[in-house]
């Protein structure tokens, strides 16, 4: 599959939406009366977009790969930059534990954090909880490849197993394995199977998806229910389904030649994974740096600096960690094949 600019653009948008959420959190930590509008907190829905995109991209790119080759490629893609980011957090934790995840009810397992294994608390690098779901999805796909099972029927069986086992799931591993978040990956896979290029109503689907997201956010603000803050079925319905419609619409429009994302936005999407990994550290450090400024000036510096610096650090990580790791992985795979 050639890289779709709409996919990369959506990755860029999703990553920066999540940054907005943590800007709200950091402002609230240092200033009692926040100036940032609460609606910015709903940048958290960028996670739902990421999960749908992952399901789509994996189904598009998996063709012809063995289980071993697939899982090696995904580990090389995910772990190196994640390990660097986690080590940075660990060093801060060793220097001053109160600066890292001080709200956790019990200590975080360091080895489980590094390996992305579910645990009671979130990983040492908080946003790593989303990567735990990513790795789970990759393992499911690798298992289907190893069994030589057709992917779409196999994923349908996985969906049925999630629904059947969810009432009996306990503990971090059971709750991860049967989480409603799995259905966001499945929606992305379904979009790949439907092949949006065949459909001519991508614009309508995209508009409906955006409208539903706006309605969902308005409903949250009006009712105060805040389903976006937990991983339940209401979140999948209110934010996951619209995220899937947006992905379907954008891909359909591009494949039918009716949409071209700006090159600059697509390039930001190229390194959005690194931006996502490092942004909480960047925003937190910036919060301490501007805390002594007048509130309005501090917020302006926090927003502008948080968005710009997070993306610059993401670009640096992409060039120095991600891209070399992927090049090494491809060379290693070529040697193994030879």
C-alpha positions, 0 to 999 in steps of 0.5 A, spaced: 500 500 500 502 506 498 502 511 503 496 515 503 497 523 505 490 523 508 492 517 513 498 521 515 494 528 516 489 524 520 495 522 524 498 529 525 491 532 527 490 526 532 497 527 535 496 534 536 489 533 539 492 529 544 497 535 546 491 540 547 488 535 552 495 535 556 496 542 555 489 543 559 492 538 564 498 542 565 495 549 566 490 546 571 496 543 575 500 550 575 494 555 575 487 554 579 483 558 574 484 555 567 484 560 561 484 554 556 477 552 554 475 546 557 473 543 550 480 543 548 480 537 553 477 533 548 483 532 544 483 526 548 479 523 542 485 523 538 486 516 541 480 514 538 482 516 531 489 513 532 486 506 534 482 506 527 487 508 523 492 503 526 486 497 524 486 500 517 493 501 516 495 494 519 490 490 514 492 494 508 500 493 509 499 485 512 498 482 505 504 476 504 507 477 510 509 471 515 507 472 522 514 472 524 516 478 519 510 482 521 511 482 529 518 483 528 517 489 524 512 492 528 516 491 534 522 495 531 517 500 529 514 501 536 519 499 541 526 503 540 523 510 541 518 508 546 524 505 550 528 511 549 522 515 552 520 511 558 528 511 560 527 518 560 521 518 564 525 513 569 531 517 570 526 523 572 523 518 577 529 516 580 531 523 581 525 525 584 519 520 584 514 525 586 515 528 579 512 522 575 505 519 576 505 521 583 497 520 583 498 513 582 495 509 588 501 504 587 508 503 584 508 502 577 512 495 574 518 498 571 519 491 567 512 491 565 512 498 563 518 497 558 515 490 555 508 494 554 504 488 559 498 490 562 498 492 569 494 495 574 497 502 574 498 505 567 506 504 565 511 509 567 510 513 561 503 514 562 501 514 554 504 507 554 497 505 555 495 506 548 501 502 546 499 496 550 493 496 546 497 496 539 501 491 541 495 486 543 492 488 536 499 486 533 499 479 537 492 478 534 494 479 527 500 475 528 496 469 531 491 469 525 497 469 520 501 463 524 494 459 523 493 461 516 486 464 517 483 469 513 484 475 516 477 478 516 473 472 518 478 471 523 477 478 526 470 477 526 471 471 531 476 475 535 470 480 536 465 475 538 470 472 543 471 479 546 463 480 547 463 473 550 468 473 555 468 480 557 463 479 563 468 474 565 474 478 564 478 480 570 485 483 572 489 487 567 490 482 562 483 480 561 480 487 561 485 489 556 483 483 552 476 484 552 476 492 552 471 496 547 477 499 545 478 493 541 472 495 536 476 501 534 481 497 531 476 492 528 472 498 525 479 500 522 480 493 519 473 493 516 474 500 513 480 496 509 476 491 507 470 495 504 475 499 500 473 506 500 475 507 493 469 503 491 464 508 494 462 515 492 459 518 498 466 519 502 465 527 503 458 525 506 461 520 510 466 525 512 461 531 514 457 526 518 463 523 522 465 531 524 458 533 525 457 527 530 464 528 534 462 535 535 455 533 537 458 528 542 463 534 545 457 538 545 453 533 549 459 532 554 459 539 555 452 540 556 450 534 560 457 533 564 457 525 563 465 525 560 464 518 557 471 520 553 475 519 560 473 512 560 474 506 556 467 503 556 462 502 550 459 509 550 466 512 548 466 507 543 459 510 540 460 517 542 467 518 539 469 511 536 464 511 531 465 518 528 472 517 528 471 511 523 467 515 519 472 520 518 477 515 516 473 512 511 471 519 508 478 521 508 481 515 505 475 514 500 476 522 498 483 521 497 482 514 493 477 517 488 482 523 487 477 528 490 482 530 496 489 531 497 492 533 504 497 538 504 504 536 504 506 539 510 501 536 514 502 529 511 510 530 513 508 532 521 504 525 520 510 521 518 513 523 525 507 523 529 508 517 533 515 520 536 511 526 537 506 522 541 511 519 545 515 525 548 509 530 548 507 529 555 515 530 557 515 536 553 509 540 556 510 538 563 517 541 563 514 547 559 509 548 565 515 548 570 518 553 566 512 558 565 509 557 572 512 564 574 509 568 569 503 572 569 497 567 567 495 569 561 502 570 558 504 563 561 498 560 557 500 563 551 507 560 552 505 554 554 500 553 548 505 555 542 511 552 545 507 546 547 505 545 540 511 547 536 516 544 541 513 537 541 513 536 534 520 539 533 522 533 539 518 528 535 521 530 528 528 529 532 526 522 535 524 520 528 530 522 524 535 519 530 531 513 533 525 511 529 528 511 522 534 508 523 531 503 527 526 501 521 532 501 516 536 496 521 529 492 521 529 492 514 536 490 513 535 485 518 529 482 515 533 482 508 539 478 511 534 473 514 530 472 508 537 471 504 
